[in-house]
């Protein structure tokens, strides 16, 4: 039996690369043929996974982090010359060291990486938008690439979430041609608009530490930014699907960089030639930290299941936790089984600490089941 092993990251415990290795080894131990294909759909691990899928090399950049301290960020240069930038490397939550003042965070370092890739003659730049610590609408990234944001006195400044309302005009004349000439694609797995109750500030702000008053401040700032983008750049991004990704960077990719938003999982599946793998597969095993209702609405597992169903290949999910209320719907999507690798009574701390062990055991049990043992 030929099995494609294509897990996402088990957030907080296992990167996709590690999970794929564990599952594949377990399946082979029981007697199955396993092809590991680790993925990441825009968040943590995207650079590593794209390198493994397509081949290439890493570039190391020293850039500004979310709070303007210097950080080391890595990007991938794939064999075909495409550059991959992972927003979380320069503006991710993991870099905040416990700070919760999202209104002061910037994406400037992300723009520095984009500019570096463009100057190395990358014709296409893929940006993973997951795991951001920011809510600046992508203004920081744009400023690093020459876009000017002017205050009421006509002086340029670097806007952050707290100061978006101070922007009086957006001047694109200084935007670097070398960046404008690149094709830019953002991997975006959320459909949230830029503003409003389901927008960047209200939905994702609290996850980054924003209290209710700060959420309102951020939403007002993004609303003002959307109005200026419409007036000065001619883009209408307020209700654009996916514009709210990464604190509004989704909107910035479109309006400032002239790029486009694509579902992250679709970008990755195309890169790894998943359809070709499915044509020769008998089963697919995927996984993630929590298999819940969100898993069926645009995340990696849903994208994998949708393609596998087209080829009539059953999908089996191994997850840290499984919401049994969605199993009927999951089955209709082509997911043959969903197994929790940890017992219900196991604490989160223990589950994280023993995640590799528990995943190995669950994968071996699944393999025996697939073989009818």
DOLUMPA-326890 format. One line per field, with one value per residue (C-alpha): residue number from 1; residue in three letters; x, y, z. Coordinates in Angstrom, 1 decimal. Layout:
<rs>
resi	[NUM:...];
resn	[ALA:...];
east	[X:...];
north	[Y:...];
up	[Z:...];
</rs>
This chain:
<rs>
resi	[1:2:3:4:5:6:7:8:9:10:11:12:13:14:15:16:17:18:19:20:21:22:23:24:25:26:27:28:29:30:31:32:33:34:35:36:37:38:39:40:41:42:43:44:45:46:47:48:49:50:51:52:53:54:55:56:57:58:59:60:61:62:63:64:65:66:67:68:69:70:71:72:73:74:75:76:77:78:79:80:81:82:83:84:85:86:87:88:89:90:91:92:93:94:95:96:97:98:99:100:101:102:103:104:105:106:107:108:109:110:111:112:113:114:115:116:117:118:119:120:121:122:123:124:125:126:127:128:129:130:131:132:133:134:135:136:137:138:139:140:141:142:143:144:145:146:147:148:149:150:151:152:153:154:155:156:157:158:159:160:161:162:163:164:165:166:167:168:169:170:171:172:173:174:175:176:177:178:179:180:181:182:183:184:185:186:187:188:189:190:191:192:193:194:195:196:197:198:199:200:201:202:203:204:205:206:207:208:209:210:211:212:213:214:215:216:217:218:219:220:221:222:223:224:225:226:227:228:229:230:231:232:233:234:235:236:237:238:239:240:241:242:243:244:245:246:247:248:249:250:251:252:253:254:255:256:257:258:259:260:261:262:263:264:265:266:267:268:269:270:271:272:273:274:275:276:277:278:279:280:281:282:283:284:285:286:287:288:289:290:291:292:293:294:295:296:297:298:299:300:301:302:303:304:305:306:307:308:309:310:311:312:313:314:315:316:317:318:319:320:321:322:323:324:325:326:327:328:329:330:331:332:333:334:335:336:337:338:339:340:341:342:343:344:345:346:347:348:349:350:351:352:353:354:355:356:357:358:359:360:361:362:363:364:365:366:367:368:369:370:371:372:373];
resn	[UNK:UNK:UNK:UNK:UNK:UNK:UNK:UNK:UNK:UNK:UNK:UNK:UNK:UNK:UNK:UNK:UNK:UNK:UNK:UNK:UNK:UNK:UNK:UNK:UNK:UNK:UNK:UNK:UNK:UNK:UNK:UNK:UNK:UNK:UNK:UNK:UNK:UNK:UNK:UNK:UNK:UNK:UNK:UNK:UNK:UNK:UNK:UNK:UNK:UNK:UNK:UNK:UNK:UNK:UNK:UNK:UNK:UNK:UNK:UNK:UNK:UNK:UNK:UNK:UNK:UNK:UNK:UNK:UNK:UNK:UNK:UNK:UNK:UNK:UNK:UNK:UNK:UNK:UNK:UNK:UNK:UNK:UNK:UNK:UNK:UNK:UNK:UNK:UNK:UNK:UNK:UNK:UNK:UNK:UNK:UNK:UNK:UNK:UNK:UNK:UNK:UNK:UNK:UNK:UNK:UNK:UNK:UNK:UNK:UNK:UNK:UNK:UNK:UNK:UNK:UNK:UNK:UNK:UNK:UNK:UNK:UNK:UNK:UNK:UNK:UNK:UNK:UNK:UNK:UNK:UNK:UNK:UNK:UNK:UNK:UNK:UNK:UNK:UNK:UNK:UNK:UNK:UNK:UNK:UNK:UNK:UNK:UNK:UNK:UNK:UNK:UNK:UNK:UNK:UNK:UNK:UNK:UNK:UNK:UNK:UNK:UNK:UNK:UNK:UNK:UNK:UNK:UNK:UNK:UNK:UNK:UNK:UNK:UNK:UNK:UNK:UNK:UNK:UNK:UNK:UNK:UNK:UNK:UNK:UNK:UNK:UNK:UNK:UNK:UNK:UNK:UNK:UNK:UNK:UNK:UNK:UNK:UNK:UNK:UNK:UNK:UNK:UNK:UNK:UNK:UNK:UNK:UNK:UNK:UNK:UNK:UNK:UNK:UNK:UNK:UNK:UNK:UNK:UNK:UNK:UNK:UNK:UNK:UNK:UNK:UNK:UNK:UNK:UNK:UNK:UNK:UNK:UNK:UNK:UNK:UNK:UNK:UNK:UNK:UNK:UNK:UNK:UNK:UNK:UNK:UNK:UNK:UNK:UNK:UNK:UNK:UNK:UNK:UNK:UNK:UNK:UNK:UNK:UNK:UNK:UNK:UNK:UNK:UNK:UNK:UNK:UNK:UNK:UNK:UNK:UNK:UNK:UNK:UNK:UNK:UNK:UNK:UNK:UNK:UNK:UNK:UNK:UNK:UNK:UNK:UNK:UNK:UNK:UNK:UNK:UNK:UNK:UNK:UNK:UNK:UNK:UNK:UNK:UNK:UNK:UNK:UNK:UNK:UNK:UNK:UNK:UNK:UNK:UNK:UNK:UNK:UNK:UNK:UNK:UNK:UNK:UNK:UNK:UNK:UNK:UNK:UNK:UNK:UNK:UNK:UNK:UNK:UNK:UNK:UNK:UNK:UNK:UNK:UNK:UNK:UNK:UNK:UNK:UNK:UNK:UNK:UNK:UNK:UNK:UNK:UNK:UNK:UNK:UNK:UNK:UNK:UNK:UNK:UNK:UNK:UNK:UNK:UNK:UNK:UNK:UNK:UNK:UNK:UNK:UNK:UNK:UNK:UNK:UNK:UNK:UNK:UNK:UNK];
east	[0.0:1.4:0.7:1.3:2.2:1.4:0.9:0.7:2.4:1.2:1.2:3.2:4.7:5.8:6.9:5.5:8.9:9.2:5.6:6.1:9.2:7.6:4.5:6.4:8.8:5.9:4.1:7.2:7.8:4.5:5.1:3.6:5.3:5.3:6.2:6.7:5.6:5.6:3.7:3.0:0.4:1.9:2.8:5.7:7.9:6.8:10.4:11.7:8.8:9.0:12.7:12.1:9.4:11.2:14.8:17.0:18.9:18.5:19.4:20.0:18.9:19.4:16.3:14.1:11.8:8.3:9.5:12.4:15.2:17.5:16.5:17.8:15.3:15.6:14.1:14.3:15.5:14.1:15.8:13.6:14.6:11.3:11.9:9.9:9.5:7.8:6.3:6.7:10.5:10.6:7.3:6.0:4.5:7.5:9.6:7.6:9.0:5.8:5.0:1.3:1.4:0.5:-0.4:3.3:4.5:5.7:6.2:9.2:11.5:9.2:9.6:13.4:13.3:11.1:13.5:16.5:14.9:13.9:17.5:18.7:16.5:13.7:11.0:8.4:8.2:5.9:5.0:3.6:1.2:0.8:1.8:2.0:2.4:1.4:-1.7:-0.1:-1.9:1.4:2.5:5.9:6.7:5.7:7.8:10.8:10.3:10.0:6.3:6.0:3.3:2.9:1.5:-0.6:2.6:3.7:6.5:7.1:6.9:6.6:3.0:2.2:-1.3:-1.5:-0.6:-2.5:-5.0:-2.1:-1.5:-2.7:-1.5:0.2:2.9:3.8:6.3:9.3:8.3:11.3:10.9:12.9:10.0:7.2:8.6:8.3:5.2:4.2:1.9:0.7:-0.2:-3.5:-5.7:-8.2:-11.0:-11.5:-12.0:-9.8:-12.2:-15.4:-16.5:-14.8:-11.8:-8.2:-8.4:-11.6:-10.8:-7.0:-6.1:-7.0:-4.8:-1.9:-2.7:-5.0:-7.7:-11.1:-10.1:-7.0:-9.1:-11.3:-8.2:-6.7:-10.0:-10.4:-6.8:-7.3:-10.6:-8.8:-6.0:-8.6:-10.1:-6.6:-5.8:-9.0:-8.3:-4.6:-3.9:-7.3:-7.7:-10.8:-9.6:-12.0:-14.1:-11.7:-11.6:-8.4:-7.4:-7.5:-4.8:-1.7:-3.1:-4.0:-0.9:-3.3:-4.7:-1.1:0.1:-2.7:-2.7:1.0:2.7:0.2:0.3:-2.5:-3.8:-4.0:-5.0:-1.7:-2.5:-3.2:0.2:2.0:0.0:0.8:4.5:4.8:2.8:0.3:-2.0:0.7:1.4:-2.4:-2.5:-0.2:-1.4:-3.7:-4.2:-3.2:-2.3:-2.3:-2.4:-2.4:-2.6:-6.4:-8.9:-12.0:-14.5:-11.8:-10.1:-13.0:-13.1:-10.0:-7.1:-4.6:-6.6:-9.6:-7.5:-5.8:-9.1:-10.7:-8.0:-7.8:-11.5:-11.2:-8.9:-10.9:-8.1:-9.1:-7.6:-6.8:-6.2:-4.0:-4.4:-3.6:-7.3:-10.4:-13.8:-16.1:-19.0:-17.5:-16.8:-19.9:-19.2:-15.6:-16.6:-18.6:-15.4:-13.5:-11.9:-12.1:-10.9:-9.8:-7.9:-6.8:-3.3:-3.7:-6.2:-8.9:-7.7:-4.1:-3.0:-1.9:1.6:2.0:0.5:3.0:5.9:5.0:3.7:6.3:5.8:2.0:2.1:4.3:2.0:-1.1:0.5:1.5:-2.1:-3.4:-1.0:-2.1:-5.7:-5.0:-3.4:-6.4:-4.4];
north	[0.0:3.4:6.3:10.0:11.5:15.2:16.7:20.3:21.7:20.5:24.0:24.3:20.9:19.5:21.2:19.6:18.3:16.4:15.1:13.8:11.9:10.4:9.2:7.9:5.9:4.4:3.4:1.8:-0.1:-1.8:-2.5:0.3:2.4:6.0:9.2:12.1:15.6:18.1:21.3:24.7:27.0:30.3:30.1:28.7:26.4:27.6:28.4:25.0:23.1:24.9:24.2:20.5:20.4:22.3:22.4:25.5:27.3:29.6:33.3:35.0:38.6:40.9:43.0:44.9:42.8:43.7:46.2:47.6:45.5:43.6:40.0:37.3:36.2:33.4:33.3:30.6:30.8:27.9:26.2:28.1:31.4:32.0:33.6:32.6:35.0:33.9:36.9:35.3:35.3:39.1:40.1:37.0:36.4:34.3:37.5:39.5:38.1:38.5:42.0:42.6:46.2:45.1:48.7:49.5:46.5:46.9:44.8:46.8:43.8:41.8:44.6:44.4:40.8:41.4:44.1:41.9:39.1:41.6:42.9:39.4:39.3:37.1:37.3:35.8:36.3:34.2:35.6:33.4:35.5:33.3:34.0:37.8:40.0:43.1:45.2:47.9:47.0:46.2:49.8:48.9:46.4:49.0:51.7:49.5:49.2:52.9:53.7:57.0:57.7:61.4:63.1:66.3:68.4:66.4:64.7:60.9:58.6:54.9:54.1:51.3:50.3:53.1:55.8:54.8:57.6:60.1:59.2:62.2:60.9:57.9:58.7:55.7:57.6:56.4:52.7:50.8:49.6:46.4:45.4:46.6:44.4:41.3:39.0:38.8:36.2:36.0:32.7:33.5:31.0:33.3:35.1:37.9:41.4:44.3:46.0:45.5:42.8:40.0:42.1:42.1:44.0:42.4:38.8:38.6:41.6:39.9:36.9:39.4:41.0:43.8:44.8:46.0:49.7:48.8:46.7:49.7:51.9:49.4:49.0:52.8:53.0:50.4:52.0:55.3:53.4:51.7:55.1:56.6:53.5:54.0:57.7:57.7:54.3:53.3:50.0:49.1:46.8:47.3:44.3:42.4:38.7:37.9:41.6:41.1:38.5:39.2:42.4:43.8:42.7:41.0:44.4:45.8:43.0:44.0:47.8:48.6:45.7:45.0:41.4:38.8:36.6:32.9:30.1:29.0:25.3:25.5:27.2:24.5:21.6:22.8:23.1:19.6:18.3:16.7:15.7:13.6:11.9:11.2:9.5:6.8:6.7:4.3:6.5:9.9:10.6:14.1:15.8:18.9:20.1:20.3:18.8:21.0:23.0:25.4:22.4:22.1:25.7:26.5:25.1:22.6:19.4:20.7:21.5:18.1:16.2:18.1:17.1:13.6:13.1:14.0:11.0:8.7:8.5:8.2:10.6:9.8:12.5:12.2:15.2:16.2:16.7:15.7:17.4:14.5:16.8:17.4:13.8:13.3:16.4:15.3:12.0:13.6:15.5:12.3:12.0:8.3:8.6:11.2:10.0:11.9:10.9:12.0:10.7:13.1:13.2:14.1:17.7:20.0:20.2:16.4:16.2:18.6:17.0:13.5:14.6:12.7:9.5:9.7:10.5:7.5:5.2:6.5:6.2:2.5:1.8:3.4:1.4:-1.9:-0.8:0.0:-3.4:-5.1:-6.4];
up	[0.0:-1.0:1.4:0.9:4.3:4.3:7.7:8.7:11.8:15.2:16.6:19.7:19.6:16.2:13.0:9.8:8.8:12.2:12.0:8.5:9.5:12.6:10.7:7.7:9.9:11.8:8.6:7.2:10.4:10.0:6.3:4.3:1.6:2.8:0.9:3.3:2.1:4.9:4.3:5.8:4.4:5.2:8.9:10.9:8.9:5.4:4.3:5.4:3.8:0.5:0.4:1.0:-1.6:-4.4:-3.5:-3.2:-0.5:2.4:2.7:6.0:6.5:9.4:9.6:12.0:14.2:15.2:17.8:15.7:17.3:14.9:14.2:12.0:9.4:6.8:3.3:0.7:-2.9:-4.8:-7.7:-10.2:-8.7:-6.7:-3.3:-0.3:2.6:5.9:7.6:11.0:10.6:10.9:12.4:14.2:17.6:18.5:18.4:20.8:24.0:25.8:24.7:24.0:22.6:19.1:18.3:18.2:16.1:12.5:9.4:8.2:8.4:6.1:3.6:4.0:3.1:0.1:-1.1:-0.6:-2.7:-5.4:-5.6:-6.0:-9.2:-7.9:-10.5:-8.1:-4.3:-2.2:1.2:4.0:6.1:9.1:12.7:12.6:15.7:13.9:12.9:10.6:7.4:5.8:5.9:7.5:4.7:2.1:3.7:3.5:-0.2:-0.8:-0.2:1.7:4.3:5.0:8.0:8.1:7.7:4.7:6.5:5.9:8.9:9.6:10.6:13.1:14.2:16.8:14.3:11.1:11.7:11.4:7.8:5.7:2.3:0.6:-1.9:-4.1:-6.3:-4.4:-4.5:-5.8:-9.4:-8.6:-6.2:-8.5:-11.3:-9.1:-9.1:-5.5:-4.2:-0.5:1.0:2.8:4.5:6.1:4.4:6.9:5.4:6.6:8.9:10.9:13.3:11.3:10.3:11.3:14.6:16.0:15.2:15.5:17.7:21.0:20.0:19.9:23.2:22.3:24.9:23.7:23.6:21.6:19.2:18.5:18.0:15.5:13.6:13.3:12.0:9.4:8.3:7.8:5.9:3.6:2.8:1.9:-0.2:-2.2:-2.6:-3.3:-4.9:-6.4:-4.6:-2.6:0.2:3.1:2.4:0.2:1.1:2.9:3.4:7.2:7.1:9.2:10.7:7.3:5.4:3.0:2.0:1.8:-0.5:-3.0:-2.6:-2.0:-3.9:-6.6:-5.5:-5.2:-2.4:-2.8:-0.5:1.1:0.9:-2.8:-3.4:-1.5:-3.0:-6.5:-5.5:-4.3:-7.3:-5.0:-7.8:-9.3:-6.0:-5.5:-8.9:-7.6:-4.0:-2.1:0.9:2.4:6.0:7.2:10.6:12.7:16.3:16.5:14.1:14.5:12.6:11.3:9.7:7.3:6.3:4.3:6.4:5.1:5.9:3.9:0.9:1.0:1.4:-1.5:-3.9:-2.7:-3.0:-6.7:-7.1:-4.9:-2.4:1.3:3.8:7.4:10.0:13.0:15.4:18.9:19.5:17.5:17.7:17.2:16.3:12.8:11.9:9.8:7.8:7.5:6.1:3.4:2.4:1.9:5.3:6.1:9.7:12.3:15.3:18.4:19.3:22.9:25.5:26.6:30.2:29.3:30.2:27.5:28.9:28.9:25.4:24.1:25.9:24.6:21.1:19.1:21.1:20.9:17.2:16.5:18.4:16.6:13.2:13.9:15.0:11.8:9.7:11.1:10.6:6.9:6.5:8.2:11.1];
</rs>
